[in-house]
Amino acid sequence: MNNYPIPRSSIVVSLREIAQALSAAWDLDPTLDLIARRTNHVMGTDSCSIYLLEPDGEILRLRASTRLARESLGRASLRMGEGLTGWAAREGKPVAVREAKRDPRFKLLPETNEEGLKSLLAVPLTNRGRVIGAMNVQTSEFHDFSPDEEELLMLIGDLAAGALDRAILYDNMNRRLEELTTLAKVSQTVTSQMVPGEMLELVAEMTAQTMGVEVCSLQLIDEERGELVMRAAWSRNQTYRRRPPLREGEGVMGEVIRERKPIMVADVRTDPRYRYKEMAREEGLVSMLAVPLIVREKAIGVMACYTTHPEVFTPQQTALLSTLANQTALAIENARLATSAAVVREMHHRIKNNLQTVAMLLQMQSGEAADPSLATVFRASIGRILSIAAVHEVLSRQGFRLVDVKQVAERIVRLTSQNMVRPGLAAAISVEGEAILLPSRPATSLALVVNELLQNALEHAFAGRAEGRVRILLGRTPEGTLVEVEDDGVGFSQGAPSSRLGLDIVQTLVRDDLSGTIEFHSDPKGTRAVLRIPRMDEFQEAE
């Protein structure tokens, strides 16, 4: 430290240089370094250090220094009011101490290697009445800071605070842009066609880079084994990937899943909840932030970040990691649903194929039947089997639990027109109305009912005629679904269709499976069957 007054002309020149430099400064780290170096030069001290207040308003973190250990930058911190520098920030006024270590307010930060420094002058950094940090200068020899020196450092602090506040805003904007860019990349990754394992590995790597941590892991619950299993990890140390699974509910991760909220651990090497302390020491891991992966109110795993130095994760970092975890959880669930849907579609496809094989065998057998009545029975059975197959065909294509009954009816009409119309009859069959969605079980029952009514019309309505028309009408009512099958045939005189077995099947299905009603209206101009079934939500509850 200079033991003589600083020439006023030198101070004015230095302040002008600082002001000019700060007016052009935007990036935070270069601005901090510039302020520290120029201040150290103007004050003639051996060290100048700058602490910035984090968004939580509680922690002052060392961000720049001309003398303290470089590895402590961004890691060393003081709580607001802690140490002489924290005191200056909290009180909003300077503090000068000849023998800093003797002052009860002093706090030594061993990681900074400041043991050789003796005297200290600290001032708050305020802009527009708001504290944004603190600055201190230190000397390696004992020194009594004068009021002029205090005033000079306060003036430099005032100049610096405005530039720093602007640089902080600029840095936050850039950081937010980087976060949004990462979120966009993660969204693109999780919606890609990548293999799930590859996708999770890439997400872990991008998350580690965005969070600025040394390790990021993704662990998922294996419900069959009751364990939390490592599914992806990004780490420079490959031993981390070989960590054994945790029993479900154990340790910090178990607490994250149980509470469904983020947990921060200051030091995993000493926290009693952490299960792998020895491995953490070997790998050099210190602080951890873990957040749950949640899908539909249920935690399915944990995303965790580790640092190799003490770290107090900010609320903004926690929110960012939680957002990334939510994106990842959604991707995992979508992958699971896609796999399940593929399995279900394949199942329906195989059922449909098997039913069609049975129908083909019956058709071959019917060709050998000498008795015409037996051939009629075969045809009726084939139609019923193919009606059920039509439902499974729709499910095999769409993969949904809900079936479009109109598509099924159209499929039944095509099959019937190809295979079931008697020779010499030109039958015009149509399906009209809107799409009706039903769960698979009632859709199958309704398909069988439509098939029976259609076959009954083709068999009996056009006796002695060379042509005829059948219309299948679908619609909705406030009470549920309305299905009508009408023909322009000869009608019947006894109030019901003449096919006894077919009528029994229809009435049983309508009553027991569909909880509905069916009415028949007939005259010499044709027959109309009116089927009313309740609203779909009643079937969904029963599924």
Secondary structure, DSSP 8 states (H G I E B T S, - for coil): --SS---HHHHHHHHHHHHHHHHT--SHHHHHHHHHHHHHHHHT-SEEEEEEE-TTSSEEEEEEESSS-GGGTTT-EEETT-HHHHHHHHHTS-EEESSGGGSTT----GGGT-TT--EEEEEEEEETTEEEEEEEEEESS-----HHHHHHHHHHHHHHHHHHHHHHHHHHHHHHHHHHHHHHHHHHHHTSS--HHHHHHHHHHHHHHHHT-SEEEEEEEETTTTEEEEEEEEESSGGGGG---EETT-HHHHHHHHHTS-EEES-TTT-TT-S-HHHHHHHT---EEEEEEEETTEEEEEEEEE-SS-----HHHHHHHHHHHHHHHHHHHHHHHHHHHHHHHHHHHHHHHHHHHHHHHHHHHHTT--SHHHHHHHHHHHHHHHHHHHHHHHHHHH--SEEEHHHHHHHHHHHHHHHTS-TT-EEEEEEEE---EEEHHHHHHHHHHHHHHHHHIIIIITTT-SEEEEEEEEEEETTEEEEEEEE-S---SSSS-S-HHHHHHHHHIIIIIS--EEEEEEETTEEEEEEEEE-HHHHHHH-
